[in-house]
Amino acid sequence: MSGCSDGSCSGPDRLPPGMLSKYDLDLPTADGTLVWLEVIRGPEPRFEASSLEILDKARSICEGRVFGAVFGDKELKPLYDIAFSYGVDTLYHVKDKRLVQFHPEAYCDAIAELSARIAPAAILMGATPRGRELAPRLAAALGAGLTADCTDLSADGRRILMTRPAFGGNLVATIACNGFPQMATVRPGAFPMPRADVGRKGTVIYRRYLGSAFKNIVSSEPVEAESVDISKAKILVSLGNGIRDRATVDLAESVASKLGGAVSCSRALVDRGWLPQSRQVGQSGRIVSPDLYLAFGISGSVQHKAGMSGSKRIVAVNKDPDAPIKESADVFIIGDAHSVLKELDERLDSN
Ligand SMILES: Cc1cc2nc3c(=O)[nH]c(=O)nc-3n(C[C@H](O)[C@H](O)[C@H](O)COP(=O)(O)OP(=O)(O)OC[C@H]3O[C@@H](n4cnc5c(N)ncnc54)[C@H](O)[C@@H]3O)c2cc1C
């Protein structure tokens, strides 16, 4: 071990024993966690659920303050208390009418500027379509390491341990960055929706956006929002490649509505164009944790199981007695998916 008689005790090998894992990152000033709070616009703006899930996680695992960053104008005022109640200590409101609309370049500029000012140890955001667009841009601007689409986060001091599926879902990797800020996007639904600590107080700091990274938006077309959020459903009727007839999707919708649930699927049905991507369960789809997961004609690939293994009860219907999903199922029915669904639909009618 080298000495530090020259007074430059900067190497990690010169830190007192036990402090190595906490302080071997090279920016001693970096502290706290900055979370980009995504706002869903509408008559009453609200936070994207994943932003609140991340806030609660940051609060419970990370050292230091929790900073929030929001973009928009005065319509965001009612959201201040909500941000504090979910864990924000200091909320940076980048106040600019032009930023009501999502401008990835300008948001990136502004968060990079905030990061230089507050030097957070970590920057987190939801792996939503917007988060996925913003995070890599920001990581490049900051020269930071980014772990995308995490399914879990933990911390060892200021070091964040970021967990995500790797190699097509065959491995679960835990990744750590070797510098600040550490960046991660987190898959929506990866953490439970926290309870608000109503009345919790924090500080709002207004920032002006002085950059000019705006795109000239020539036209925009609203995309119809998906009315069903499978990550919140208590009962899911899930369909896979074993479904051969499109009418089975209607049958599943009927069963789901009678049970007060929703229809989800494996990637196979999204690839066929029978159901939208928002209904896909799995590694590259949604993580779901219903009370009851009814799987019809789904084999149980690792990628699919990555999204549904948190279900409380799993009932699988498959014509192959050795389908891999059998291992995860509480009840395994050998049979034809369409016929079992039809019978279930009729029985629910007669009840
Ligand atoms: C990087 C990557 C990410 C991926 N992400 C996802 C993801 O997020 N979600 C996902 O689902 N997949 C994902 N996949 C695809 C995944 O590998 C599988 O291909 C997919 O899950 C298979 O879907 P399935 O079980 O519906 O189809 P199959 O594997 O083809 O299984 C169909 C099942 O239906 C049964 N069957 C056939 N006919 C009937 C019948 N009449 N009645 C009852 N059962 C019947 C068969 O016995 C079989 O078990 C991903 C793949 C990769 C490489």
The ligand as an ORCA input file, in Angstrom:
! r2SCAN-3c Opt
* xyz 0 1
  C     -35.206     -9.842    -25.999
  C     -36.527    -10.562    -25.968
  C     -37.562     -9.987    -25.253
  C     -38.798    -10.635    -25.189
  N     -39.797    -10.086    -24.465
  C     -40.955    -10.759    -24.318
  C     -42.006    -10.247    -23.502
  O     -41.912     -9.162    -22.937
  N     -43.134    -10.974    -23.374
  C     -43.306    -12.197    -24.000
  O     -44.369    -12.829    -23.836
  N     -42.340    -12.669    -24.800
  C     -41.189    -11.994    -24.986
  N     -40.235    -12.500    -25.797
  C     -40.578    -13.672    -26.632
  C     -40.432    -14.980    -25.872
  O     -39.116    -15.478    -26.036
  C     -41.381    -16.054    -26.419
  O     -41.166    -16.194    -27.800
  C     -42.837    -15.730    -26.190
  O     -43.065    -15.418    -24.833
  C     -43.682    -16.960    -26.559
  O     -45.031    -16.620    -26.428
  P     -46.102    -17.751    -26.178
  O     -45.839    -18.455    -24.911
  O     -47.423    -17.106    -26.350
  O     -45.888    -18.685    -27.462
  P     -45.266    -20.130    -27.598
  O     -43.955    -20.242    -26.933
  O     -45.337    -20.457    -29.047
  O     -46.266    -21.046    -26.797
  C     -47.564    -21.318    -27.186
  C     -48.144    -22.315    -26.183
  O     -49.479    -22.560    -26.521
  C     -49.748    -23.934    -26.355
  N     -50.886    -24.250    -27.217
  C     -50.914    -24.422    -28.563
  N     -52.180    -24.602    -28.969
  C     -52.974    -24.565    -27.861
  C     -54.357    -24.683    -27.650
  N     -55.229    -24.894    -28.656
  N     -54.823    -24.568    -26.381
  C     -53.977    -24.359    -25.329
  N     -52.638    -24.244    -25.497
  C     -52.156    -24.336    -26.748
  C     -48.470    -24.620    -26.749
  O     -48.390    -25.916    -26.164
  C     -47.431    -23.652    -26.182
  O     -47.094    -24.018    -24.847
  C     -38.989    -11.873    -25.881
  C     -37.932    -12.418    -26.594
  C     -36.711    -11.781    -26.624
  C     -35.593    -12.417    -27.376
*
